[in-house]
Amino acid sequence: MSQTTRVSDEATLDLLANHCIAARTMIDAVGTPVMRRLVDLLLFEVGVALSAPITRSAQVTALRPVLEPAE
């Protein structure tokens, strides 16, 4: 997974989390306890995905120097 892909995935997951939080607010108002548990589980899984470490190849790309040293 490239760093660009990770950033894109992270932005998408962040948007998903925001939508889940909005849904949770509505569920609190008119939903059932089962709906609440399900949205909480979804929020937990989105949080896990957001906190997943980046892959080694993405770390190498992220840490590559801007200017390559002269040989």
C-alpha positions as CSV (number, residue, x, y, z in Angstrom):
1,M,0.0,0.0,0.0
2,S,1.5,3.3,-1.0
3,Q,1.5,6.3,1.3
4,T,-0.9,8.1,-1.0
5,T,-3.3,5.2,-0.8
6,R,-3.0,5.1,3.0
7,V,-3.8,8.9,3.2
8,S,-6.8,8.4,0.9
9,D,-8.0,5.4,2.9
10,E,-7.6,7.4,6.1
11,A,-9.6,10.3,4.7
12,T,-12.3,7.9,3.6
13,L,-12.4,6.1,7.0
14,D,-12.5,9.5,8.7
15,L,-15.5,10.5,6.6
16,L,-17.1,7.1,7.5
17,A,-16.6,7.7,11.2
18,N,-18.2,11.1,10.9
19,H,-21.3,9.6,9.2
20,C,-21.4,6.8,11.9
21,I,-21.3,9.5,14.6
22,A,-24.2,11.3,13.0
23,A,-26.1,8.0,12.7
24,R,-25.4,7.3,16.3
25,T,-27.0,10.6,17.3
26,M,-30.1,9.8,15.4
27,I,-30.2,6.3,16.8
28,D,-30.0,7.7,20.3
29,A,-33.1,9.8,19.5
30,V,-35.3,7.2,17.8
31,G,-33.5,3.9,17.6
32,T,-33.4,0.6,19.5
33,P,-30.8,-0.7,21.9
34,V,-29.8,-3.2,19.2
35,M,-29.3,-0.4,16.7
36,R,-27.1,1.4,19.3
37,R,-24.9,-1.7,19.8
38,L,-24.5,-2.2,16.1
39,V,-23.5,1.4,15.4
40,D,-21.1,1.3,18.4
41,L,-19.5,-1.9,17.0
42,L,-19.2,-0.2,13.6
43,L,-17.5,2.8,15.1
44,F,-15.1,0.5,17.0
45,E,-14.2,-1.3,13.8
46,V,-13.6,2.0,12.0
47,G,-11.4,3.2,14.8
48,V,-9.4,0.0,14.6
49,A,-8.9,0.5,10.9
50,L,-7.9,4.2,11.4
51,S,-5.3,3.2,14.0
52,A,-3.8,0.4,11.9
53,P,-0.1,0.9,11.4
54,I,1.1,1.8,8.0
55,T,2.9,-0.9,6.0
56,R,6.7,-1.1,5.8
57,S,6.7,0.1,2.2
58,A,4.6,3.1,3.1
59,Q,7.0,3.9,6.0
60,V,10.0,3.7,3.7
61,T,8.3,6.0,1.1
62,A,7.3,8.4,3.9
63,L,10.8,8.6,5.3
64,R,12.6,8.9,2.0
65,P,14.7,12.1,2.0
66,V,13.6,15.0,-0.2
67,L,17.1,15.3,-1.7
68,E,19.0,12.2,-2.5
69,P,22.6,12.3,-1.2
70,A,25.3,12.8,-3.8
71,E,27.3,9.7,-4.8
